[in-house]
């Protein structure tokens, strides 16, 4: 019988050579190798910074590792952890920003990357929905599960987000 610490050092079993769509055959190492970079990019787009993005993804993988044996869908749980971690970081950033800007008007400038700047105009939940849909190419049902909302809410969030983005980009 292997201990939890041995799991990270195991090699990929022959059964994992089958399609990666079999969640039972997916090891933690395989999940890390497959999802690390896409999730860092997701967090980067949501947060606008590479350092915080990597930190949130690492924390999310740690949470998945701790609960590995109890998770039915480690990939879905991992995405949810990353999105929730980004939301928390944005909340903290907003609170700090409010304290720093007390009494002064903030001027919003588009960053060098206009897409990141345009996405920054969206609320965190709408931004997450847009990035999950058009960057990670998740279905509405997967986005609904990740964000903890109804699929109909995802549809309306995406529609309203795209309308808002059109207005920002056309300015």
C-alpha positions as CSV (number, residue, x, y, z in Angstrom):
1,X,0.0,0.0,0.0
2,X,1.4,3.4,-1.0
3,X,1.3,6.5,1.2
4,X,0.1,9.8,0.0
5,X,3.7,11.1,-0.4
6,X,4.4,8.2,-2.9
7,X,1.7,9.3,-5.2
8,X,3.6,12.3,-6.6
9,X,6.6,10.1,-7.5
10,X,4.7,7.3,-9.3
11,X,5.0,6.9,-13.0
12,X,2.1,6.8,-15.3
13,X,0.4,3.3,-15.3
14,X,-0.2,1.5,-18.6
15,X,-4.0,2.1,-18.1
16,X,-3.4,5.8,-18.4
17,X,-2.2,5.4,-22.0
18,X,-5.9,5.2,-22.9
19,X,-7.8,8.4,-23.6
20,X,-7.3,11.1,-21.0
21,X,-11.1,11.4,-20.7
22,X,-11.1,8.6,-18.2
23,X,-11.0,10.4,-14.8
24,X,-10.2,7.2,-12.9
25,X,-7.0,6.7,-15.0
26,X,-5.8,10.3,-14.5
27,X,-3.1,10.6,-11.9
28,X,-2.3,13.9,-10.0
29,X,1.0,14.2,-12.0
30,X,-0.9,13.9,-15.3
31,X,-3.4,16.5,-14.2
32,X,-0.6,18.8,-13.2
33,X,1.3,18.3,-16.5
34,X,-1.9,18.8,-18.5
35,X,-3.6,21.7,-16.7
36,X,-0.8,23.8,-15.1
37,X,0.0,26.1,-18.0
38,X,-3.6,26.6,-19.2
39,X,-4.7,27.5,-15.7
40,X,-1.9,29.9,-15.2
41,X,-3.0,31.6,-18.4
42,X,-6.6,31.7,-17.2
43,X,-5.5,33.2,-13.9
44,X,-3.3,35.7,-15.7
45,X,-6.2,36.9,-17.8
46,X,-8.5,37.2,-14.8
47,X,-5.9,39.0,-12.6
48,X,-3.6,40.7,-15.1
49,X,-0.4,39.6,-13.4
50,X,1.8,36.5,-13.8
51,X,3.2,36.2,-10.3
52,X,-0.2,36.2,-8.5
53,X,-1.6,33.9,-11.2
54,X,1.1,31.2,-10.6
55,X,0.6,31.5,-6.8
56,X,-3.2,30.9,-7.1
57,X,-2.7,28.0,-9.4
58,X,-0.1,26.4,-7.1
59,X,-2.5,26.9,-4.1
60,X,-5.3,25.3,-6.1
61,X,-3.2,22.3,-7.0
62,X,-2.3,21.9,-3.3
63,X,-6.1,21.9,-2.4
64,X,-6.7,19.2,-5.1
65,X,-3.8,17.1,-3.8
66,X,-5.2,17.2,-0.3
67,X,-8.6,16.0,-1.4
68,X,-7.5,13.8,-4.4
69,X,-9.0,10.6,-3.1
70,X,-12.4,12.2,-2.4
71,X,-12.8,14.1,-5.7
72,X,-15.0,12.8,-8.5
73,X,-13.8,15.5,-10.9
74,X,-10.4,16.8,-10.0
75,X,-10.2,19.0,-13.1
76,X,-13.5,20.7,-12.4
77,X,-12.6,21.2,-8.8
78,X,-9.2,22.6,-9.8
79,X,-10.8,25.1,-12.2
80,X,-13.3,26.2,-9.5
81,X,-10.4,26.7,-7.0
82,X,-8.5,28.8,-9.5
83,X,-11.5,31.0,-10.4
84,X,-12.4,31.4,-6.7
85,X,-8.8,32.2,-5.8
86,X,-8.8,34.9,-8.5
87,X,-12.1,36.3,-7.2
88,X,-10.6,36.5,-3.7
89,X,-7.4,38.2,-5.0
90,X,-9.5,40.7,-6.9
91,X,-11.6,41.4,-3.8
92,X,-8.5,42.1,-1.8
93,X,-7.0,44.2,-4.5
94,X,-10.2,46.3,-4.7
95,X,-10.2,46.8,-0.9
96,X,-6.5,47.9,-1.0
97,X,-7.2,50.2,-4.0
98,X,-10.2,51.8,-2.2
99,X,-8.0,52.6,0.8
100,X,-5.2,54.0,-1.4
101,X,-7.6,56.1,-3.5
102,X,-9.7,57.5,-0.7
103,X,-10.7,61.0,-1.8
104,X,-9.1,60.9,-5.2
105,X,-10.8,60.0,-8.6
106,X,-9.3,57.0,-10.3
107,X,-8.6,57.3,-14.0
108,X,-9.0,54.0,-15.9
109,X,-6.5,53.6,-18.7
110,X,-6.3,50.7,-21.1
111,X,-3.2,48.7,-20.7
112,X,-0.8,47.9,-23.5
113,X,-2.8,44.8,-24.2
114,X,-6.2,46.2,-25.1
115,X,-8.0,42.9,-24.6
116,X,-6.7,42.7,-21.0
117,X,-7.8,46.3,-20.5
118,X,-11.2,45.7,-22.0
119,X,-11.7,42.6,-19.8
120,X,-10.7,44.6,-16.8
121,X,-13.9,46.7,-17.3
122,X,-16.1,43.6,-16.6
123,X,-17.1,42.5,-13.2
124,X,-15.0,39.5,-11.9
125,X,-17.8,37.0,-12.5
126,X,-18.5,38.2,-16.0
127,X,-14.8,38.3,-16.8
128,X,-14.5,34.7,-15.5
129,X,-17.4,33.6,-17.6
130,X,-16.0,35.1,-20.8
131,X,-12.5,33.7,-20.2
132,X,-13.8,30.3,-19.3
133,X,-16.0,30.2,-22.5
134,X,-13.7,31.8,-25.1
135,X,-10.3,31.1,-23.7
136,X,-10.7,27.7,-22.2
137,X,-13.5,26.7,-24.5
138,X,-15.7,25.3,-21.8
139,X,-19.4,24.6,-22.3
140,X,-22.1,26.6,-20.6
141,X,-22.8,23.7,-18.3
142,X,-19.1,23.5,-17.2
143,X,-18.9,27.2,-16.7
144,X,-22.1,27.1,-14.6
145,X,-20.6,24.3,-12.4
146,X,-17.3,26.2,-12.1
147,X,-19.0,29.5,-11.1
148,X,-21.8,28.0,-9.1
149,X,-24.6,29.5,-11.1
150,X,-27.4,28.2,-13.4
151,X,-26.7,27.6,-17.1
152,X,-29.2,30.2,-18.0
153,X,-27.3,32.7,-15.9
154,X,-24.1,31.9,-17.8
155,X,-25.9,32.6,-21.1
156,X,-27.1,36.0,-19.9
157,X,-23.7,36.8,-18.4
158,X,-21.9,36.0,-21.7
159,X,-24.4,38.0,-23.7
160,X,-24.2,41.1,-21.4
161,X,-20.4,40.8,-21.2
162,X,-20.0,40.7,-25.0
163,X,-22.3,43.8,-25.3
164,X,-20.3,45.6,-22.7
165,X,-17.0,44.6,-24.3
166,X,-18.2,45.9,-27.7
167,X,-18.9,49.3,-26.1
168,X,-15.5,49.4,-24.6
169,X,-13.6,48.3,-27.7
170,X,-15.5,50.7,-30.0
171,X,-14.7,53.8,-27.9
